[in-house]
């Protein structure tokens, strides 16, 4: 019996939140460690770039409260559209 990735995903998405989180962790852990190191390096480079942008004044920061308010507003407008 061959199960497609779409069928697996459909089944996985029907699981409770906690089970989906555990499954996601297991899948991430199964990835190639060498690839994981490469991805970590990319994220580190991105984090440093963002820190430099904030420190130089190129990008202004906002409070976490404002950021979440913007996300909620965007989510609501996307649901209404």
C-alpha positions, 0 to 999 in steps of 0.5 A: 500500500503506497500512501502519498505525502498529501494523504499523510499530511491530511491525516497529520493535520487532523491530529490534535495540536500537541500530537502535530507539534510532536510529529513536527519535532520528530520530522525536523529531528530526522533531517540531515544534520549537515543540512541543519548546520547549514540552515543554522548558519543561514539564520545566524547570518540573517540575524546578524544582518537584522541586528546591524540594520537596527543598530545603524538606524536603517530599520526602526523597531516596534514593541511586541504589543504593536507587532502582535496588534498588526498581525491580528489586524492583518489576519482579520482583514485577510479573513474578511477579504 
